[in-house]
Amino acid sequence: MLVSLVEDSAEVPLATGPEEFGVDVTFRQEIGLLNGHRCWAAEVSPNTKAPKGMVFRDLRRLFSGVNEEFFRMAGRAKQIIGWHATHRFCGRCGAETGPVAGEMAKKCTRCGMLYYPRLSPAIIVLVRDRSRVLLARSPNFPPGMYSALAGFVEPGESLEEAIRREVNEEVGVEIANVQYFGSQPWPFPNSLMIGFTADYAGGEVRVEPTEIEDATWYAVNDLPMVPPRISIARAMIDHFIEECGGDPKVLETPG
């Protein structure tokens, strides 16, 4: 998903609609208001060049350079465009789908099957042991960055069951006192991140190499690089530091 920005800045240009930029728009969907301005998700042709004085940026590259409100709206646009691209035809009978008046849905023009934007629930859990915390890194993370454990909820699972399964699969430890922390829409690709904290209850860290590269206990005053503040993982880490009397502002984050 690409975001159009004013060149050499994180400023988002204003317009009354996507077509005002003079690009070939193949799909558009109004997605809400941001700071009083109507926002649109717009799909353009693959070889489209950015308008003069602007650049296209991948949403992941903006992860640490925009505020949370903009990131959430851009993430919503990314998911709507992805949904449109993968649901142009009915998965049951193969006929074309069309828009549904008054709701965010597509309907098969032949069999009437309804398709709504996909949302995949995922848990993210920060495992604590007094003044230390268990952090892990994925091969997809920036070099040196660690974060909380996370994984998708499987069919038939409760959130609590998913938490215990993911922690056991990824690092092999037992947990207790699972507590809800908060949630965050996450557009990579179409998740709802549901955050929890948990207390360490036993076992030695045993990394599952097909899931993560490394997992380590870190003292509150000796933490590695962690995700930017725009993420729920960082919110949980900051909360842990503050509970231990530390200052989360000193933590290093990806540039």
Stockholm file with secondary structure:
# STOCKHOLM 1.0

chainA/1-255         MLVSLVEDSAEVPLATGPEEFGVDVTFRQEIGLLNGHRCWAAEVSPNTKAPKGMVFRDLRRLFSGVNEEFFRMAGRAKQIIGWHATHRFCGRCGAETGPVAGEMAKKCTRCGMLYYPRLSPAIIVLVRDRSRVLLARSPNFPPGMYSALAGFVEPGESLEEAIRREVNEEVGVEIANVQYFGSQPWPFPNSLMIGFTADYAGGEVRVEPTEIEDATWYAVNDLPMVPPRISIARAMIDHFIEECGGDPKVLETPG
#=GR chainA/1-255 SS CEEEEETTSCCCCCCSSGGGGCCCEEEEEEEEEETTEEEEEEEECTTCCCCTTEEEEEGGGGTTTSCHHHHHHHHHHHHHHHHHHHCSBCTTTCCBEEECTTSSCEEETTTCCEECCCCEEEEEEEEEETTEEEEEECTTSCTTBCBCEEEECCTTCCHHHHHHHHHHHHHCCEEEEEEEEEEEEETTTTEEEEEEEEEEEECCCCCCTTTCSEEEEEETTSCCBCCCTTSHHHHHHHHHHHHTTCCGGGCCCCC
#=GC SS_cons         CEEEEETTSCCCCCCSSGGGGCCCEEEEEEEEEETTEEEEEEEECTTCCCCTTEEEEEGGGGTTTSCHHHHHHHHHHHHHHHHHHHCSBCTTTCCBEEECTTSSCEEETTTCCEECCCCEEEEEEEEEETTEEEEEECTTSCTTBCBCEEEECCTTCCHHHHHHHHHHHHHCCEEEEEEEEEEEEETTTTEEEEEEEEEEEECCCCCCTTTCSEEEEEETTSCCBCCCTTSHHHHHHHHHHHHTTCCGGGCCCCC
//
